[in-house]
Amino acid sequence: MMATDDHWKSQLSDEEYRVCRQAGTERPFTGVLLDESRPGSYVCKCCGAELFTGQTKFDSGCGWPSFYAQSEQGNVGYRDDNSHGMRRTEIYCTQCQAHLGHVFPDGPNPTGQRYCVNSVSLTFCSEDNQQIKG
C-alpha cells in the first residue's frame, strides 16, 4: 500500500517533500552529503531502503552526490524524463517511488554510469551507526 500525500507531508520537510514526492531538484553544491566520504550506506529518506554504498560514491564535480552503481539490483528504478526540454533518465526508489535524481552514461568504470542523486532524498548511515540526513 502506498502512503498518501498527507502522510509524506507529515514525515518530510518541505524541501524533502518537493524533491522526493514532486520530482524536484536541490540546488547544486548545497547538499550535506555531497562531500561525505566515510564508509557506509545511503538509504531512501522516505522508506529506508538501501540504495547506494560509500564504495561506489565518487566526485563527479556535478554538484550532487554521485555513485557509479546501485547497492542492490532492483532497489533503484528507471523511467524516461522529458521535462524541462531535456531527455534524461529519472531514478527512483522502487520500494516507495521517491524521486532520487537522474542517471547518466558518463560515469567511471566498471559501470560507466553516474547516478546523480539529491542529498535530501537520502540518509547516510556510517559503519559506526551514525546517521546523517541529507
Secondary structure as the mmCIF struct_conf table of DSSP 4:
data_model
#
loop_
_struct_conf.conf_type_id
_struct_conf.id
_struct_conf.beg_label_comp_id
_struct_conf.beg_label_asym_id
_struct_conf.beg_label_seq_id
_struct_conf.end_label_comp_id
_struct_conf.end_label_asym_id
_struct_conf.end_label_seq_id
HELX_LH_PP_P HELX_LH_PP_P1 MET A 2 THR A 4
HELX_RH_AL_P HELX_RH_AL_P1 ASP A 5 GLN A 11
BEND BEND1 LEU A 12 LEU A 12
HELX_RH_AL_P HELX_RH_AL_P2 ASP A 14 GLN A 22
HELX_LH_PP_P HELX_LH_PP_P2 GLU A 26 ARG A 27
TURN_TY1_P TURN_TY1_P1 PRO A 28 PHE A 29
TURN_TY1_P TURN_TY1_P2 VAL A 32 ASP A 35
BEND BEND2 ARG A 38 PRO A 39
STRN STRN1 GLY A 40 CYS A 44
TURN_TY1_P TURN_TY1_P3 LYS A 45 CYS A 47
STRN STRN2 GLU A 50 THR A 53
HELX_RH_3T_P HELX_RH_3T_P1 GLY A 54 THR A 56
STRN STRN3 LYS A 57 PHE A 58
BEND BEND3 GLY A 61 TRP A 64
STRN STRN4 SER A 66 PHE A 67
BEND BEND4 TYR A 68 ALA A 69
BEND BEND5 SER A 71 GLU A 72
TURN_TY1_P TURN_TY1_P4 GLN A 73 GLY A 74
BEND BEND6 ASN A 75 ASN A 75
STRN STRN5 VAL A 76 ASP A 81
HELX_RH_3T_P HELX_RH_3T_P2 SER A 83 GLY A 85
STRN STRN6 ARG A 88 CYS A 93
TURN_TY1_P TURN_TY1_P5 THR A 94 CYS A 96
STRN STRN7 HIS A 99 PHE A 104
BEND BEND7 PRO A 105 PRO A 105
TURN_TY1_P TURN_TY1_P6 ASN A 109 THR A 111
STRN STRN8 ARG A 114 VAL A 117
HELX_RH_3T_P HELX_RH_3T_P3 SER A 119 SER A 121
STRN STRN9 LEU A 122 SER A 126
TURN_TY1_P TURN_TY1_P7 GLU A 127 ASP A 128
BEND BEND8 ASN A 129 ASN A 129
STRN STRN10 GLN A 131 LYS A 133
#
